[in-house]
Amino acid sequence: MQLDPQGSAPIDLSHAGAVVDKAIEHMLEQRIAPISIASALLGGALGMLARTLDDRAIAAVLRSALDSVETGELREMGKEATGAAAPRPAAALRAGL
């Protein structure tokens, strides 16, 4: 896996995020409920993690995501999103997401 110049995130993270953002936009246009979209994306993400990481690493990713929720970082990101591709939470970047 190649990292960005700062060495903190995979170099293709931005591209993957843009693809996901476009898929979300498409599903919203199809009038799919946001909770259904989120549940499907979460299920797909967990499946991808299960195929590529061991259980200990998956638990670390989930702890990092939970930390983003508990510190309010995720909520702030949601407030700042204006339709443009939202930045990934720092915890996700630390976890390699």
N, C-alpha and C positions, 0 to 999 in steps of 0.2 A: 504494500500500500504506500503510495506516494503521499507525502504530507505537504501542506502549503509552505511558503517560504518561512513562516514563523515556526513551523514544525508542530502546530497544534491541532490541525484538522486534516482529514484526507483531502487531497486536491480536487477530487470530483464531488465533494459535498455540496458545493453551490449548484452544480448541474443537477444532481439528484434532487435537491430541494426545489429547484425550479420545475422539474418534471412533476413532483408531488403537488406543488402549488397549482400547476396547470390542471392536473387531474381533479383536484378539489374544486377548482373553478368550474370545470366541466360538470361535475356531479351536482354542484349547486344550481347550475343552469338547468339541469334535468330535474330539479326540485326534489332531490334526495335530501332527507332530513339530516341536519348537521350531526346529530348523535349517531346516525347510521354510518355517515361518512367517517367520523372519528373512530367508531368501533371497528369498521372494516380496515382502516389504515393501521390502527393499533394491532389488530389481529395479524395483519400482514407483516408488520414490523416485528412482532414477537416470533412469528414463524421464520422470518429471515434470520433473526438472532439465534434461534434454536438450530438453524442449519449451519451457522458459521462460528458460533462461540460455545464454550463450555458453560455449565450452569453457574459457576462462580462469576464469570465475566458478565453473563446476563443479569445476575443479581446486582452487580456493580452498576450496570447501565440503568436498571430500574431504581436503585437507590439514588443515583444522580438525578433522574427524572423527578422522583419524589422530592428531593431537595429543592429543585426548581419550583415545585408547587408550594412547598412549605415556606420558602423564603419570599414568596410573592413574585419571583422573577417571571414566571409563566404568565401570571395575571397582568403584570406590567407590559409584557410583550404583546399580549392581546389588546390592551388599551392603545398601544402605539401603532398597531397595524392599521394601515390606511388603504388596503387594497393592493399595495405593492408587496413583493415577496418579503415576508417578515423575517427578521434575523433569527437565527437559531439560538435558543437559550445557551448561555455559557456552559451550563451543566451538560448539555447535549454535545457541545464541542469537546469538553473534557472527556466525555465518554466515547468520543469517536463517532458521534452521530451528526 
